[in-house]
Amino acid sequence: MALSEWWSGARRPPAPDPSLWQLERLDGRLHMDGQDLTELAARYGTPLYVASARVLQARCRELLDALAQYPRPVQVCYSYKTNRVAGVLQVLHRAGCGAEVVDEYELRLARQLEVPADRIVLNGPNKSEAELVQAVEAGIGLIVVDNLEELDRLDQLGAAEGRTVPIALRVCPDVKPRGMNVSSITGSRRTQFGFDLKSGEATRAVRVAVARPHLRLRGVMAHIGSGIRDLRSVTRCVERLLDVQLEAARAGAEPDLLDVGGGLGTRLSREFTTWEMLTYLGFGRLPRAPRTAPADLFARYGNTVTEAVTEGCNRRGLDLPTLILEPGRALVSDGQVLLLKVGQVRERPGVGRFAITDGGAMTVSMMFLSEYHAVLLANRNAPLEGTTTVVGRLPSPMDVVYRGMPLPRLEQGDLLAVMDAGAYFTATETTFGGPRPAVVLLERGEPRLVRRRESFEDRVALDCELRDMAGSDDATHG
C-alpha cells in the first residue's frame, strides 16, 4: 500500500456534496447557476476560473444584514488583494462594498472603478511616497498608518496640499486565533504589523498623531489573521482596540471610527494548523476535510462584533464609532471555482496514483501548501476510489496541486473542479508552467468573459530585449 494511502485511509472523508457550494449534478455533470461546467471548459479552455455573481452578491448581502443591528454607520471595504479581477470587483461594489487597497495599483484600480473616495481605505506597512501622495490628493476616506515615520510624511503632505489627512493607527493587539497556522496570524507581537501595545509604542503613536496639525486621528485598526473561525479572538481584539481608542480620546483626539479589519473564514475551506502543514509538506499527509462551519457564521460574526463594540464603548464612556470591516475571503471564496483538465494518469505500484493536469503550481500557488479545498469530478459522477496526487504539467516536483486527495479513479479527459477558488488564487497565480487562466463570470445565468487567457505577447510585454528584437523604438518605456 502506498504511504499516502496508509496515512489517509482511516481518515478518508465522504465524497463532497456539490450542493454545499450551490452546485447541482445534471446527468452526472456539475452545473453552476444553470451552466454546465464541462461545456464552459470546452468553450473557454482550461485551466479556467468560473465565478458566480449571484453567490458574490449573496455573501455581501449576508454580511451587511449581519451588521444591520449596529446603530451607527457600517462600511464594508472589500480587501482587493484577495481577488482583484475587475469583473469580480464590479459585482462587489454594486452590492454595496467599498475598497481596502494596499498599493498604488489597487488604489488606481478602485478609482478607475469609480469607488467613492470616502469609501476607500489604504493599508500597508511600507507605503511608498507615490502611494501616499496619490491617496492624499484623491482625498480617500482613511489611511491606516503603521509606523511613526509615516505620520510625519502624511503631516507634511497634508501641509503641502492644505488639507487635514484622515488616519487610523494600526495596532498590534497580540491576539492569536485558535486553529490557524503561524503563517496566517497577523495580530501577534511576532509579526511586523502595527504599533505594539505591550511596549507602549501604540501610546507614543497616539500622542504623535494628535500633535500633528495636518492629521486627523479618526480611530484605530487591527487585523489578527486570515481564515478566522474563532470568534472569541475577535472579541479580544475589539477590547484591546477600544483601550487605545480611549487613550486617543483622552489625548485630545475625537475618534469616530473603529476598523476591525477582516480575516473572517469561510464555511467550506480552512487553513491547515501548523502541525497539519508540517506533516503535509513533510510526509504528504493531507489533513482531514474541514467540518462545515455553521450556516449562520456571518450572523454570529456580526453579533460578536456589534456586541463587543457596543458593550466595550459603554463601559469606557466612548461614543459608538462608525464601523469599518475589511473582509476578503469570506465574500469571494465560494463564489469561484477552478477547472482543471486531466491529461495523463499514472499508477505507480507501491507509491500511488498521479493525475497530471493542465493546472498546477501556477494556478493554486501558495494556497495548497496551507489550506484545504475540496476537489470534485465535474464531467461525470463516480464514487471515491482511493487517493490521487494531482499535479501540474511541469517536469518539476514542486508542481503539485494536492497530494493524497480522495477522488474517483480518474481518466484522461476528466475535468476537476477545485472549490473555494475565489480567494487568493488569481491574486497569487504565476506563470510557472503556463499562462494565467481566463476568468468567466456567470451573471443572470449567462457566461461573460471578464479576463481573457494570457497570451505570449502578454507574457513577454515587459521583456525589453524581445521588444528591441521586434523593432521597438522605445526600449525604455515602462
N, C-alpha and C positions, 0 to 999 in steps of 0.2 A: 504494500500500500504506500502511496506517495506521502511524504511528510506533511504536505499541505492538507491532504485528505485526512490524515490521522489527527492533526491539530483541530480541524474544524468539524470532524464527523459528529461528535457528541453535541456540538453547539449549533448544528445546522438549522436555520430558521425555515419556517414555511415559505412557500412562494409568495412574493409580494402581491397584494391585491391592487390592481390598477385603479380601482375606484377611489383609493386613498388620495390619488392625485387628480381626481375627477376625469380620469380616462375611462374608456369603455372598449370592450372587445366585440367586434362585429365580424363574424366569420373567421374568428381566430386572430384578427389583426387589430392592433391598437389604434384608437381614434381619439383625437383631441379636438374639442369644440366642433365635432361633426366631420373633421378632416382625417382621412386615412394617412397615418404617418408613413406607411410604406409607399404610398403614392407621392407624398411630398418629397420623400428621399429620392425617388426615381425622377421627379420633375426638377429638383434643385441640386441634386447630387449630395454626396456625403464626404466628410462629416458635415452635419447640418444642425444648427440650433433652431428650434421652433418655440416661439413664445406665445402666450395666450394673453391678449389684452383683457379678457374677461376675468381671469384669475388675478392679474395685477391690480385691476380696479377693485376687485372684491377685497384684496388684502388691505388696500389703502382705506376703503370704507370701514373695514373691520377695526382697524387701529383707531381711526378717527372716532368711530362710535364708542370704542372702549374708553376714550378720553373725554367724551361729551359731558360727563358729570362734573368735570372740573369747572369751577365758577369763573375762572379768568381765561383770557385767550390762550390757545394752544397752537403752536406751529410745528408741523411735521416736516422736517427738512431732510429729504432723502439723501443718503450718502452716495454721491456719484461714483466713488471708487469701486463700489460693489458691482456695478454693471452700468457702463456709460454709453451703451449703444443708443444713439439719438432717438430711434423709433420707440424704444422702451421708455426712455426719459419722458417723451411727449405724453405717453399714456399716464405716467405717474403724475405729471404736472397737471394734466386735465382733471385728474382725480382729486386734486387739492394739495399736492405736496410742493414744498419749496425745495431748496437745494443746499446741501452741505458739500463744499468743494475743498480740495486740498492742494491745488496747484493752479498755475496760470491757465493751463489748457482747460481745466474743468470750469474755471471762472469764466473764461471766454465762451465756453460751450453753453453755460447757463444763461449768459447774457444773449447769445445768439438765439436760444430757445425762448427768449422773452420772459424769463422768470423775473418777477418784480425784484428790484434791487433790495428792498427791505425784507425779502424772504430768502436771502442768500446768506449763508454762514461760511466764513473762510477759516479753515483749521490747518494745523500742521506745526511740527516742532522746529522747522528750519526754513521759514518762508524767505523767498528771495526778495530783493528790493523791487524788482519788476512786479511781483505779485502784490506786495503791499501798496505800491503806487497805484496799480490798477484797481485794487479794492477801495482805496480811499477816494480816488477820482470817480468811481462808479457810485459811491455812496451806499455800499452794501449795508445790510442790517446789522451785521455783527462780525467782528474779527476776534477770534479766540487766541489769546496771547499765551505763549508757552515759555517765555524767558524774559529777563529784565531788559536785555538789550533791545528786544522788540518794542517794549514800552517806550524807550527813548526814540527809536526810529519812527514809530507811529506819531508820537507827540510832535516831532519835527515835521513830518508830512502834514499833519493837521494844521500846524502853524503856516506852512507854505501854501496850503490850499484855503486857509482862512475858515476852517471848519473844526468842529469837535468830532472826534472819531469814536464811535461806539465800540466798546470792547467787553469781553469777558475773560476772566483768568482761568486757564486750565489748571485744575488742582489734581494732585496725585493722592487719592484717598486711602491708598494701601488696602484695597478691598480685592479679594481673590475669590471669584465664584467657584463653587464646587463642580466637579465633573468636567473639568476643562484642562487641556494640556498647557504646558508653560508657554508655548509659543503664541497662544491666543489670549493670554491675560495681559491687559493693558493698564490696569489700575494699581499694580503692585509697585512698591518702592524700588524693586529690582529692574523696573523698566526706565526708559529715558523720558517718559512723558510727564509734563505738568510740574507745578510748583509743589514741593514737598511739604506736608503738614507737620510731620514729626520734628523736623529740623528748624521749623519756623520760617522757612522760605516763603510759604504762602502768605504769612502775615507781613513780611517785608514787601512782597509784591503788591499787596493791598495798599500799603502806605505810599509806595512809589506811584502807583496808578492814581490814587486820589490827589497826589500833589502835582500831577502833570496837568497844566491848564488846558491842553487841547485833547484830552482824553476824557471820555465819559465811561466810568466803570458801571456797567449795567448789571453785572452779576458774575456768577462762576459756572464752571462747566467741568464735567469729568466723563471719562469713558473707561469702563472696567474690563471689557473683554468682548469676544465675539462668539456667538452661539449660546447665549445665556439662557438657561432654564431655571437656575437657582434664584428665585425672586427675592429671597431673603437678602441676597447680596445687593440688590437694587435698593432696598430699604436702608441698609448700612451706608451705602454710597450717598443717598439723599441726606441722611443725618449729618454726615461729615461735610457735605457741600453747604448745608444750611448753617453750620457753625462758622464757616468762612463768610457766608452771606451776612451773618450777624456782625462779624468783625468789620466788614465793609461798611455796613450801616453806621456802626459806632465811630468809624474813622471819618465819616462825613460824606460818604457816597450815598446815593439814593438807588440802591439796586432794585430793579423792577422786572428782572427775568432770571430764570434758572434753566440751564441747559444740562439735561441728564444724560446726554449722549445717546448712543444706540447700542447695538450688540445683542438685541433680543434674538433668541434662537428660533428654529423652525420646528414644526411638528414631526417631520418625517426624515430628516437627516440630522446628524450630530457630529460634534468634534470627538476625536479619539481622546481618551485620557493620556497622560504622559506615558504610563506603563503600556497601554494598548499601542501607542505609536511606536514605542521601542520594540515591543515583541513583533509588531507587524513588519517594521523595517528590517529587524534583525533575523526573524525566523519565518516571515511570510504568513504569520498567523492573523487572519482577518478577524477583527473584533466582531462580537455579536451584533446583529442588526439592532438598531435603536428601538426602544419602546416608543410607540407613538405618543407624543405629548398630548395633554388634554385638548379637546376641541376648542375649549374656551381659553386657550393660552393668552390670546390678546386681551380678553376681558380681565383675566387675572392680573396681567401686567398693568393694564390701565388702572385697575383698582389699587394695586400696590403703589404705583407712582403717585396717584392723586391723594391717597390716604397719607402716605409718608410726607408729602409736601404740605398738605393742609394741616395735619397734626403737628408737624415739626415747626411750621411757621407760627401756629397758635401758641405753642409752648415758649417760643422765643420772642413773641410780640412783634413779629415781622408781618408786613403786608403780603398777601398772596401775590407771587410773581406771575408774569407770563411764562408759560412752559414751552421749552423747545426740546424736541426729540430728534435724533439723527439716525433713524432705522435704516438698515441696508438689507441684509439677507432676509429678514422677516417679511419684507414686502415683495421680494423678487425671486426667492429661491425656488419655490414650487411652481412658479409661473413660466418656466422654461425647461425644455428637455434637450439633450444632445443625442443625435442619431449617428451611430457608427455602423459601417458595413463590415461583415466578417469576410475575410479573404481565405487564407489558409487555416486549416485546423490540424494541429499536430498532437498526437498522443505518444508520450514517451514512457515506456514501461518503467515502473519504479519511481517515476518523477511526477507525472501528472499530465494534464491536458492543457494545451495552449490554443487560444483563438487569436489570430493575427488580424487586426482591424486596420482601417484607414485613418483611425484617430491616433490617440496615444498621448505622450507627454505634452505635445504641442497644444492639445485641446483641454486636457484635465489639469495640466500644470501642477502647482503645488497642492491642489485641493485633495488629491487622493493619497497624499502622504499623511494626512491628518484628519480626514473626515470620512464618514460612512455615507455612501449614496447607493440606493437600490439600483440594480440594473435589470431591465425587463427585456424579454424577447418580444419584438414588436411585430414581426411579419407572420407569426403563427403561434398557436398555443400549444405548449408541451410541458410535461411535468419536469420538476427539477431532477437532475441525474448527476450527482457528484458535484465537484467543484472544477472551475476552469480559471486559469490565469489569462486575463485579457490584456493583450499588448498592442503596441503600435507597429508601424511598418519599418522602423529604422533598425539597422543592424547594431543595436546598442542595448545593453542590459538595463539601461535607465528608462527605456521607452515602454513604460508599464502603465496600464490603466488600473487594473486591480489584480492582486494575487489571491487565488483561492476563493473566488466568488461562486456561491451556489447558483448554478444555471442549468437549464436543459442541455442535452447533448446538442452542440451546435454544428451547423453545416455551412459550407461555403455559400455565400449569398445571403445569409441570415442578417437581420437588422436588429441591432441592440439599441435600447433607449436608456440612456443614463439619466436618472431622475434628479430633480432639485438642482438643475444646472444653471439657474438664474443668477446665482451669487458667486462672484469671483472667478467664473470660468472665462467669459470673454475678457474680463479685466486683466487676467494674468496669463492669457494664452501667449504662445510664442510661435516662431517659425521653425522650431526644432522638429523637422520631419515633414513639413508641408505647409501650404498656405493657410491663412486664417479662414475658418469656415464662413459661409453665408449665414445670415440670420433672417428667418421668416417670422412675421408677426401675424397671428390669426386675430382678425378683428371683425366682429359681426359675422362670424362664420366663414370669412374669406381670407385666403393667404395673401400676404403682401411682403415682397422682398424689401427689408429695411436696411440690410447691409449685404452687398454683393461679396462673393468669394474673392479673396485676394489674388491678384494676377501676378505674373512675372514682372510686369512693369511696376506694379506697386512695390514689390519686394526689393527692386534694385533702384528705386527712385532716389534714394539718398546716397547711392554709391557714386562718388564724384568721378572715379576712373571710368566707369561704364558710360556716364554721361559725356565725358570727354571723347570716348571712342565713338559715341553716336553723333559727335559733331556739335555738342552743346557749346553755345557761345558765352555761357555764364557759369563756369565751373565753380564759382564761389557762392552762387546763390543758395540761400538756406531755405 
